[in-house]
Amino acid sequence: MECLFCKIVNKEMEADIVYEDDRCVVIRDINPQAPVHLLVLPKDHIPSLREAKQEHRDTLGYLLNIASDIALKQGLDEGFRVVINDGARAGQSIFHLHIHLLGGRVMKWPPG
C-alpha cells in the first residue's frame, strides 16, 4: 500500500509523533496552518469519512476523544478546532482519514 499515513503508522516513514497508542498516532502537520496543527490518524486504513463503516464507529469517537485530550495537553484550554476534510473538493489530499487539530490562535469563520 502506498498510503503516506499508513507508512507513518507502520514506522516505514518518519514523522514528528506527539502521541501514539494501539489505535492511533498523532503527528505534527508538516505544513502548519496554526501555531498548533496536529493530525490524528487511526492506525486502521479508512480512506475517508464517507467510507467509514459501522465497525469504525468506536474508532471515530475514540479519535475525537484523543484530539480533545491532546489539545488540552498542548495548552489549548481556551479553544481549538477539529477538521475532517472528506474528498478532494474539501481539501483532502491524503486518502487516509485524519483529524486536523488546530489551535494557538483565534480561528475565523467561515473557515474557507
N, CA, C and O atoms as CSV, one atom per row, in Angstrom:
chain,resi,resn,atom,element,x,y,z
A,1,MET,N,N,0.855,-1.184,0.000
A,1,MET,CA,C,0.000,0.000,0.000
A,1,MET,C,C,0.894,1.237,0.000
A,1,MET,O,O,1.878,1.282,0.738
A,2,GLU,N,N,0.577,2.215,-0.792
A,2,GLU,CA,C,1.384,3.410,-0.934
A,2,GLU,C,C,0.842,4.600,-0.143
A,2,GLU,O,O,1.166,5.744,-0.463
A,3,CYS,N,N,0.043,4.361,0.856
A,3,CYS,CA,C,-0.550,5.434,1.651
A,3,CYS,C,C,0.514,6.043,2.583
A,3,CYS,O,O,1.128,5.338,3.384
A,4,LEU,N,N,0.715,7.347,2.463
A,4,LEU,CA,C,1.694,8.045,3.281
A,4,LEU,C,C,1.431,7.851,4.768
A,4,LEU,O,O,2.361,7.582,5.529
A,5,PHE,N,N,0.167,7.984,5.196
A,5,PHE,CA,C,-0.133,7.852,6.614
A,5,PHE,C,C,0.014,6.414,7.091
A,5,PHE,O,O,0.388,6.190,8.242
A,6,CYS,N,N,-0.270,5.440,6.241
A,6,CYS,CA,C,-0.023,4.038,6.618
A,6,CYS,C,C,1.476,3.809,6.828
A,6,CYS,O,O,1.875,3.072,7.730
A,7,LYS,N,N,2.301,4.442,5.992
A,7,LYS,CA,C,3.751,4.317,6.158
A,7,LYS,C,C,4.199,4.912,7.489
A,7,LYS,O,O,5.085,4.368,8.148
A,8,ILE,N,N,3.589,6.030,7.885
A,8,ILE,CA,C,3.925,6.627,9.179
A,8,ILE,C,C,3.472,5.718,10.313
A,8,ILE,O,O,4.231,5.456,11.246
A,9,VAL,N,N,2.234,5.239,10.232
A,9,VAL,CA,C,1.690,4.341,11.256
A,9,VAL,C,C,2.552,3.091,11.391
A,9,VAL,O,O,2.781,2.610,12.501
A,10,ASN,N,N,3.029,2.566,10.268
A,10,ASN,CA,C,3.823,1.331,10.256
A,10,ASN,C,C,5.321,1.571,10.462
A,10,ASN,O,O,6.125,0.645,10.352
A,11,LYS,N,N,5.689,2.825,10.764
A,11,LYS,CA,C,7.084,3.194,11.032
A,11,LYS,C,C,7.998,2.984,9.823
A,11,LYS,O,O,9.198,2.757,9.974
A,12,GLU,N,N,7.420,3.061,8.629
A,12,GLU,CA,C,8.209,2.974,7.405
A,12,GLU,C,C,8.664,4.356,6.961
A,12,GLU,O,O,9.497,4.490,6.064
A,13,MET,N,N,8.106,5.384,7.600
A,13,MET,CA,C,8.439,6.765,7.293
A,13,MET,C,C,8.433,7.544,8.601
A,13,MET,O,O,7.596,7.307,9.471
A,14,GLU,N,N,9.359,8.461,8.732
A,14,GLU,CA,C,9.452,9.244,9.963
A,14,GLU,C,C,8.434,10.367,9.990
A,14,GLU,O,O,8.037,10.899,8.953
A,15,ALA,N,N,8.021,10.714,11.194
A,15,ALA,CA,C,7.131,11.842,11.436
A,15,ALA,C,C,7.392,12.320,12.854
A,15,ALA,O,O,7.958,11.597,13.674
A,16,ASP,N,N,6.979,13.533,13.129
A,16,ASP,CA,C,7.107,14.090,14.482
A,16,ASP,C,C,5.891,13.622,15.275
A,16,ASP,O,O,4.841,14.263,15.257
A,17,ILE,N,N,6.045,12.501,15.967
A,17,ILE,CA,C,4.949,11.880,16.700
A,17,ILE,C,C,4.804,12.544,18.065
A,17,ILE,O,O,5.758,12.641,18.837
A,18,VAL,N,N,3.578,12.999,18.339
A,18,VAL,CA,C,3.247,13.650,19.604
A,18,VAL,C,C,2.649,12.640,20.579
A,18,VAL,O,O,2.837,12.744,21.791
A,19,TYR,N,N,1.925,11.660,20.033
A,19,TYR,CA,C,1.226,10.666,20.861
A,19,TYR,C,C,1.009,9.431,20.009
A,19,TYR,O,O,0.823,9.514,18.795
A,20,GLU,N,N,1.036,8.266,20.680
A,20,GLU,CA,C,0.720,7.017,19.989
A,20,GLU,C,C,0.180,6.021,20.991
A,20,GLU,O,O,0.645,5.946,22.128
A,21,ASP,N,N,-0.808,5.256,20.554
A,21,ASP,CA,C,-1.303,4.124,21.330
A,21,ASP,C,C,-1.644,3.021,20.337
A,21,ASP,O,O,-1.257,3.096,19.171
A,22,ASP,N,N,-2.355,2.011,20.782
A,22,ASP,CA,C,-2.640,0.876,19.899
A,22,ASP,C,C,-3.678,1.178,18.824
A,22,ASP,O,O,-3.866,0.368,17.917
A,23,ARG,N,N,-4.365,2.334,18.901
A,23,ARG,CA,C,-5.422,2.657,17.941
A,23,ARG,C,C,-5.135,3.859,17.051
A,23,ARG,O,O,-5.735,4.001,15.985
A,24,CYS,N,N,-4.217,4.730,17.484
A,24,CYS,CA,C,-3.985,5.939,16.694
A,24,CYS,C,C,-2.573,6.473,16.893
A,24,CYS,O,O,-1.843,6.069,17.798
A,25,VAL,N,N,-2.223,7.394,16.011
A,25,VAL,CA,C,-0.966,8.132,16.076
A,25,VAL,C,C,-1.324,9.599,15.874
A,25,VAL,O,O,-2.157,9.931,15.031
A,26,VAL,N,N,-0.690,10.479,16.653
A,26,VAL,CA,C,-0.877,11.915,16.489
A,26,VAL,C,C,0.469,12.501,16.094
A,26,VAL,O,O,1.471,12.311,16.784
A,27,ILE,N,N,0.479,13.219,14.970
A,27,ILE,CA,C,1.721,13.797,14.450
A,27,ILE,C,C,1.555,15.302,14.218
A,27,ILE,O,O,0.440,15.810,14.107
A,28,ARG,N,N,2.681,15.992,14.150
A,28,ARG,CA,C,2.662,17.407,13.772
A,28,ARG,C,C,2.523,17.502,12.255
A,28,ARG,O,O,3.173,16.766,11.513
A,29,ASP,N,N,1.669,18.416,11.808
A,29,ASP,CA,C,1.488,18.650,10.374
A,29,ASP,C,C,2.753,19.302,9.823
A,29,ASP,O,O,3.305,20.206,10.449
A,30,ILE,N,N,3.213,18.854,8.663
A,30,ILE,CA,C,4.430,19.427,8.082
A,30,ILE,C,C,4.178,20.784,7.421
A,30,ILE,O,O,5.127,21.478,7.055
A,31,ASN,N,N,2.914,21.165,7.265
A,31,ASN,CA,C,2.543,22.459,6.693
A,31,ASN,C,C,1.527,23.122,7.627
A,31,ASN,O,O,0.357,23.259,7.269
A,32,PRO,N,N,1.963,23.533,8.814
A,32,PRO,CA,C,1.010,24.007,9.822
A,32,PRO,C,C,0.251,25.269,9.414
A,32,PRO,O,O,0.809,26.200,8.832
A,33,GLN,N,N,-1.029,25.262,9.739
A,33,GLN,CA,C,-1.914,26.387,9.461
A,33,GLN,C,C,-2.264,27.152,10.729
A,33,GLN,O,O,-3.075,28.076,10.689
A,34,ALA,N,N,-1.666,26.780,11.845
A,34,ALA,CA,C,-1.868,27.420,13.139
A,34,ALA,C,C,-0.645,27.089,13.991
A,34,ALA,O,O,0.108,26.172,13.665
A,35,PRO,N,N,-0.442,27.838,15.090
A,35,PRO,CA,C,0.705,27.517,15.951
A,35,PRO,C,C,0.732,26.057,16.406
A,35,PRO,O,O,1.801,25.456,16.517
A,36,VAL,N,N,-0.437,25.494,16.668
A,36,VAL,CA,C,-0.543,24.060,16.933
A,36,VAL,C,C,-1.370,23.473,15.799
A,36,VAL,O,O,-2.529,23.847,15.620
A,37,HIS,N,N,-0.796,22.573,15.045
A,37,HIS,CA,C,-1.515,21.886,13.965
A,37,HIS,C,C,-1.061,20.434,13.967
A,37,HIS,O,O,0.018,20.095,13.480
A,38,LEU,N,N,-1.907,19.597,14.526
A,38,LEU,CA,C,-1.615,18.174,14.647
A,38,LEU,C,C,-2.598,17.380,13.802
A,38,LEU,O,O,-3.689,17.854,13.485
A,39,LEU,N,N,-2.200,16.178,13.445
A,39,LEU,CA,C,-3.068,15.258,12.712
A,39,LEU,C,C,-3.270,14.008,13.559
A,39,LEU,O,O,-2.308,13.397,14.025
A,40,VAL,N,N,-4.516,13.643,13.748
A,40,VAL,CA,C,-4.867,12.439,14.498
A,40,VAL,C,C,-5.202,11.370,13.467
A,40,VAL,O,O,-6.175,11.498,12.725
A,41,LEU,N,N,-4.397,10.319,13.423
A,41,LEU,CA,C,-4.517,9.268,12.413
A,41,LEU,C,C,-4.956,7.961,13.047
A,41,LEU,O,O,-4.332,7.509,14.007
A,42,PRO,N,N,-6.010,7.344,12.537
A,42,PRO,CA,C,-6.302,5.992,13.015
A,42,PRO,C,C,-5.251,5.034,12.457
A,42,PRO,O,O,-4.747,5.237,11.352
A,43,LYS,N,N,-4.927,4.011,13.206
A,43,LYS,CA,C,-3.974,3.020,12.694
A,43,LYS,C,C,-4.599,2.174,11.592
A,43,LYS,O,O,-3.900,1.706,10.693
A,44,ASP,N,N,-5.907,1.978,11.658
A,44,ASP,CA,C,-6.605,1.275,10.580
A,44,ASP,C,C,-6.740,2.217,9.387
A,44,ASP,O,O,-7.026,3.404,9.548
A,45,HIS,N,N,-6.533,1.677,8.201
A,45,HIS,CA,C,-6.684,2.493,6.995
A,45,HIS,C,C,-8.174,2.631,6.654
A,45,HIS,O,O,-8.830,1.674,6.244
A,46,ILE,N,N,-8.675,3.835,6.836
A,46,ILE,CA,C,-10.032,4.201,6.427
A,46,ILE,C,C,-9.819,5.345,5.438
A,46,ILE,O,O,-9.343,6.406,5.842
A,47,PRO,N,N,-10.150,5.171,4.166
A,47,PRO,CA,C,-9.825,6.188,3.166
A,47,PRO,C,C,-10.430,7.571,3.424
A,47,PRO,O,O,-9.770,8.585,3.194
A,48,SER,N,N,-11.665,7.620,3.893
A,48,SER,CA,C,-12.326,8.901,4.110
A,48,SER,C,C,-13.487,8.703,5.079
A,48,SER,O,O,-13.874,7.574,5.380
A,49,LEU,N,N,-14.029,9.801,5.556
A,49,LEU,CA,C,-15.149,9.713,6.481
A,49,LEU,C,C,-16.351,9.040,5.825
A,49,LEU,O,O,-17.036,8.226,6.445
A,50,ARG,N,N,-16.596,9.388,4.569
A,50,ARG,CA,C,-17.769,8.785,3.910
A,50,ARG,C,C,-17.595,7.290,3.651
A,50,ARG,O,O,-18.569,6.578,3.405
A,51,GLU,N,N,-16.362,6.825,3.707
A,51,GLU,CA,C,-16.112,5.391,3.526
A,51,GLU,C,C,-16.020,4.644,4.844
A,51,GLU,O,O,-15.809,3.431,4.860
A,52,ALA,N,N,-16.177,5.352,5.938
A,52,ALA,CA,C,-16.189,4.693,7.250
A,52,ALA,C,C,-17.451,3.840,7.353
A,52,ALA,O,O,-18.522,4.227,6.886
A,53,LYS,N,N,-17.304,2.702,7.959
A,53,LYS,CA,C,-18.404,1.742,8.101
A,53,LYS,C,C,-18.869,1.691,9.549
A,53,LYS,O,O,-18.274,2.309,10.432
A,54,GLN,N,N,-19.925,0.956,9.771
A,54,GLN,CA,C,-20.468,0.789,11.117
A,54,GLN,C,C,-19.394,0.305,12.093
A,54,GLN,O,O,-19.364,0.734,13.247
A,55,GLU,N,N,-18.514,-0.586,11.633
A,55,GLU,CA,C,-17.490,-1.125,12.528
A,55,GLU,C,C,-16.416,-0.088,12.900
A,55,GLU,O,O,-15.599,-0.338,13.786
A,56,HIS,N,N,-16.415,1.055,12.238
A,56,HIS,CA,C,-15.465,2.121,12.563
A,56,HIS,C,C,-16.027,3.128,13.561
A,56,HIS,O,O,-15.332,4.062,13.963
A,57,ARG,N,N,-17.255,2.944,13.953
A,57,ARG,CA,C,-17.935,3.905,14.821
A,57,ARG,C,C,-17.167,4.190,16.112
A,57,ARG,O,O,-16.991,5.348,16.491
A,58,ASP,N,N,-16.718,3.149,16.775
A,58,ASP,CA,C,-15.959,3.331,18.012
A,58,ASP,C,C,-14.643,4.064,17.748
A,58,ASP,O,O,-14.229,4.911,18.540
A,59,THR,N,N,-13.998,3.740,16.646
A,59,THR,CA,C,-12.739,4.391,16.297
A,59,THR,C,C,-12.944,5.880,16.078
A,59,THR,O,O,-12.138,6.688,16.541
A,60,LEU,N,N,-14.007,6.257,15.381
A,60,LEU,CA,C,-14.257,7.672,15.111
A,60,LEU,C,C,-14.452,8.457,16.405
A,60,LEU,O,O,-13.891,9.541,16.564
A,61,GLY,N,N,-15.236,7.924,17.317
A,61,GLY,CA,C,-15.420,8.577,18.610
A,61,GLY,C,C,-14.125,8.633,19.396
A,61,GLY,O,O,-13.824,9.639,20.040
A,62,TYR,N,N,-13.364,7.559,19.345
A,62,TYR,CA,C,-12.087,7.496,20.049
A,62,TYR,C,C,-11.137,8.584,19.541
A,62,TYR,O,O,-10.471,9.249,20.334
A,63,LEU,N,N,-11.076,8.763,18.225
A,63,LEU,CA,C,-10.191,9.771,17.651
A,63,LEU,C,C,-10.547,11.173,18.136
A,63,LEU,O,O,-9.660,11.983,18.403
A,64,LEU,N,N,-11.840,11.459,18.249
A,64,LEU,CA,C,-12.261,12.774,18.740
A,64,LEU,C,C,-11.882,12.951,20.209
A,64,LEU,O,O,-11.455,14.035,20.608
A,65,ASN,N,N,-12.032,11.916,21.007
A,65,ASN,CA,C,-11.620,11.991,22.416
A,65,ASN,C,C,-10.116,12.225,22.539
A,65,ASN,O,O,-9.674,13.023,23.366
A,66,ILE,N,N,-9.343,11.538,21.729
A,66,ILE,CA,C,-7.890,11.723,21.739
A,66,ILE,C,C,-7.549,13.152,21.320
A,66,ILE,O,O,-6.685,13.789,21.923
A,67,ALA,N,N,-8.227,13.655,20.287
A,67,ALA,CA,C,-7.976,15.031,19.837
A,67,ALA,C,C,-8.196,16.015,20.978
A,67,ALA,O,O,-7.389,16.923,21.176
A,68,SER,N,N,-9.270,15.845,21.721
A,68,SER,CA,C,-9.570,16.725,22.852
A,68,SER,C,C,-8.503,16.598,23.943
A,68,SER,O,O,-8.025,17.606,24.463
A,69,ASP,N,N,-8.137,15.383,24.284
A,69,ASP,CA,C,-7.109,15.157,25.310
A,69,ASP,C,C,-5.784,15.808,24.910
A,69,ASP,O,O,-5.148,16.482,25.721
A,70,ILE,N,N,-5.378,15.605,23.672
A,70,ILE,CA,C,-4.110,16.153,23.193
A,70,ILE,C,C,-4.179,17.678,23.145
A,70,ILE,O,O,-3.204,18.351,23.480
A,71,ALA,N,N,-5.316,18.225,22.734
A,71,ALA,CA,C,-5.477,19.683,22.692
A,71,ALA,C,C,-5.218,20.286,24.073
A,71,ALA,O,O,-4.510,21.285,24.200
A,72,LEU,N,N,-5.789,19.680,25.085
A,72,LEU,CA,C,-5.597,20.194,26.442
A,72,LEU,C,C,-4.143,20.053,26.890
A,72,LEU,O,O,-3.609,20.938,27.559
A,73,LYS,N,N,-3.510,18.949,26.524
A,73,LYS,CA,C,-2.098,18.754,26.867
A,73,LYS,C,C,-1.194,19.733,26.124
A,73,LYS,O,O,-0.086,20.023,26.575
A,74,GLN,N,N,-1.665,20.243,24.989
A,74,GLN,CA,C,-0.912,21.225,24.207
A,74,GLN,C,C,-1.190,22.652,24.673
A,74,GLN,O,O,-0.690,23.608,24.081
A,75,GLY,N,N,-1.987,22.796,25.730
A,75,GLY,CA,C,-2.278,24.115,26.276
A,75,GLY,C,C,-3.390,24.863,25.570
A,75,GLY,O,O,-3.484,26.085,25.681
A,76,LEU,N,N,-4.232,24.147,24.846
A,76,LEU,CA,C,-5.308,24.787,24.083
A,76,LEU,C,C,-6.609,24.832,24.865
A,76,LEU,O,O,-7.682,24.618,24.302
A,77,ASP,N,N,-6.519,25.111,26.165
A,77,ASP,CA,C,-7.699,25.095,27.028
A,77,ASP,C,C,-8.656,26.253,26.749
A,77,ASP,O,O,-9.783,26.240,27.245
A,78,GLU,N,N,-8.241,27.255,25.969
A,78,GLU,CA,C,-9.145,28.352,25.609
A,78,GLU,C,C,-9.898,28.081,24.315
A,78,GLU,O,O,-10.773,28.859,23.932
A,79,GLY,N,N,-9.571,26.997,23.646
A,79,GLY,CA,C,-10.289,26.625,22.430
A,79,GLY,C,C,-9.382,26.046,21.367
A,79,GLY,O,O,-8.182,26.318,21.322
A,80,PHE,N,N,-9.979,25.252,20.528
A,80,PHE,CA,C,-9.275,24.622,19.414
A,80,PHE,C,C,-10.305,24.235,18.369
A,80,PHE,O,O,-11.508,24.256,18.629
A,81,ARG,N,N,-9.830,23.884,17.196
A,81,ARG,CA,C,-10.710,23.473,16.100
A,81,ARG,C,C,-10.301,22.088,15.637
A,81,ARG,O,O,-9.114,21.772,15.562
A,82,VAL,N,N,-11.302,21.256,15.325
A,82,VAL,CA,C,-11.045,19.964,14.689
A,82,VAL,C,C,-11.712,19.995,13.318
A,82,VAL,O,O,-12.830,20.484,13.157
A,83,VAL,N,N,-10.996,19.461,12.342
A,83,VAL,CA,C,-11.473,19.480,10.957
A,83,VAL,C,C,-11.218,18.117,10.338
A,83,VAL,O,O,-10.153,17.526,10.518
A,84,ILE,N,N,-12.213,17.625,9.604
A,84,ILE,CA,C,-12.032,16.435,8.770
A,84,ILE,C,C,-12.404,16.837,7.353
A,84,ILE,O,O,-13.560,17.156,7.074
A,85,ASN,N,N,-11.429,16.821,6.465
A,85,ASN,CA,C,-11.699,17.077,5.055
A,85,ASN,C,C,-12.076,15.742,4.419
A,85,ASN,O,O,-11.386,14.741,4.614
A,86,ASP,N,N,-13.167,15.728,3.662
A,86,ASP,CA,C,-13.631,14.488,3.049
A,86,ASP,C,C,-13.748,14.684,1.540
A,86,ASP,O,O,-14.696,15.298,1.050
A,87,GLY,N,N,-12.783,14.159,0.830
A,87,GLY,CA,C,-12.780,14.262,-0.622
A,87,GLY,C,C,-11.901,15.401,-1.108
A,87,GLY,O,O,-11.639,16.357,-0.378
A,88,ALA,N,N,-11.453,15.288,-2.337
A,88,ALA,CA,C,-10.542,16.268,-2.928
A,88,ALA,C,C,-11.139,17.676,-2.945
A,88,ALA,O,O,-10.419,18.647,-2.710
A,89,ARG,N,N,-12.418,17.805,-3.214
A,89,ARG,CA,C,-13.042,19.138,-3.263
A,89,ARG,C,C,-13.084,19.801,-1.892
A,89,ARG,O,O,-13.198,21.023,-1.792
A,90,ALA,N,N,-12.993,19.007,-0.852
A,90,ALA,CA,C,-12.984,19.554,0.511
A,90,ALA,C,C,-11.557,19.784,1.014
A,90,ALA,O,O,-11.360,20.267,2.129
A,91,GLY,N,N,-10.571,19.440,0.197
A,91,GLY,CA,C,-9.184,19.660,0.583
A,91,GLY,C,C,-8.449,18.427,1.057
A,91,GLY,O,O,-7.297,18.527,1.481
A,92,GLN,N,N,-9.086,17.257,0.997
A,92,GLN,CA,C,-8.387,16.035,1.406
A,92,GLN,C,C,-7.358,15.684,0.345
A,92,GLN,O,O,-7.702,15.490,-0.821
A,93,SER,N,N,-6.089,15.602,0.749
A,93,SER,CA,C,-5.038,15.272,-0.211
A,93,SER,C,C,-4.412,13.910,0.051
A,93,SER,O,O,-3.781,13.334,-0.835
A,94,ILE,N,N,-4.585,13.395,1.260
A,94,ILE,CA,C,-4.122,12.042,1.586
A,94,ILE,C,C,-5.360,11.254,1.974
A,94,ILE,O,O,-6.067,11.613,2.916
A,95,PHE,N,N,-5.613,10.195,1.255
A,95,PHE,CA,C,-6.861,9.453,1.432
A,95,PHE,C,C,-6.710,8.345,2.470
A,95,PHE,O,O,-6.808,7.151,2.188
A,96,HIS,N,N,-6.465,8.819,3.683
A,96,HIS,CA,C,-6.443,8.044,4.918
A,96,HIS,C,C,-7.086,9.002,5.906
A,96,HIS,O,O,-6.514,10.045,6.223
A,97,LEU,N,N,-8.258,8.660,6.390
A,97,LEU,CA,C,-8.989,9.535,7.298
A,97,LEU,C,C,-8.058,10.111,8.363
A,97,LEU,O,O,-7.249,9.390,8.947
A,98,HIS,N,N,-8.176,11.395,8.606
A,98,HIS,CA,C,-7.394,12.040,9.652
A,98,HIS,C,C,-8.116,13.279,10.136
A,98,HIS,O,O,-8.868,13.915,9.397
A,99,ILE,N,N,-7.872,13.605,11.386
A,99,ILE,CA,C,-8.471,14.786,12.004
A,99,ILE,C,C,-7.378,15.831,12.166
A,99,ILE,O,O,-6.322,15.563,12.739
A,100,HIS,N,N,-7.650,17.025,11.653
A,100,HIS,CA,C,-6.760,18.161,11.888
A,100,HIS,C,C,-7.148,18.769,13.229
A,100,HIS,O,O,-8.322,19.049,13.469
A,101,LEU,N,N,-6.185,18.970,14.086
A,101,LEU,CA,C,-6.371,19.636,15.368
A,101,LEU,C,C,-5.583,20.937,15.293
A,101,LEU,O,O,-4.355,20.929,15.207
A,102,LEU,N,N,-6.308,22.060,15.329
A,102,LEU,CA,C,-5.687,23.368,15.169
A,102,LEU,C,C,-5.962,24.253,16.372
A,102,LEU,O,O,-7.062,24.231,16.925
A,103,GLY,N,N,-4.976,25.024,16.775
A,103,GLY,CA,C,-5.176,25.945,17.881
A,103,GLY,C,C,-3.977,26.839,18.076
A,103,GLY,O,O,-3.008,26.797,17.319
A,104,GLY,N,N,-4.069,27.657,19.119
A,104,GLY,CA,C,-2.992,28.571,19.429
A,104,GLY,C,C,-3.169,29.950,18.829
A,104,GLY,O,O,-2.296,30.806,18.971
A,105,ARG,N,N,-4.284,30.175,18.162
A,105,ARG,CA,C,-4.630,31.484,17.615
A,105,ARG,C,C,-6.145,31.567,17.524
A,105,ARG,O,O,-6.836,30.555,17.641
A,106,VAL,N,N,-6.658,32.769,17.316
A,106,VAL,CA,C,-8.103,32.946,17.123
A,106,VAL,C,C,-8.461,32.407,15.750
A,106,VAL,O,O,-7.832,32.757,14.751
A,107,MET,N,N,-9.472,31.556,15.705
A,107,MET,CA,C,-9.941,30.985,14.450
A,107,MET,C,C,-11.040,31.879,13.871
A,107,MET,O,O,-11.843,32.449,14.609
A,108,LYS,N,N,-11.063,31.989,12.568
A,108,LYS,CA,C,-12.074,32.815,11.887
A,108,LYS,C,C,-13.164,31.936,11.307
A,108,LYS,O,O,-12.975,30.736,11.107
A,109,TRP,N,N,-14.307,32.549,11.039
A,109,TRP,CA,C,-15.438,31.850,10.421
A,109,TRP,C,C,-16.003,32.722,9.335
A,109,TRP,O,O,-16.152,33.922,9.568
A,110,PRO,N,N,-16.329,32.219,8.176
A,110,PRO,CA,C,-16.206,30.813,7.778
A,110,PRO,C,C,-14.744,30.437,7.528
A,110,PRO,O,O,-13.917,31.290,7.202
A,111,PRO,N,N,-14.442,29.145,7.685
A,111,PRO,CA,C,-13.058,28.702,7.587
A,111,PRO,C,C,-12.493,28.672,6.169
A,111,PRO,O,O,-11.273,28.644,6.010
A,112,GLY,N,N,-13.320,28.676,5.153
A,112,GLY,CA,C,-12.752,28.632,3.812
A,112,GLY,C,C,-13.753,28.109,2.878
A,112,GLY,O,O,-13.480,27.988,1.684
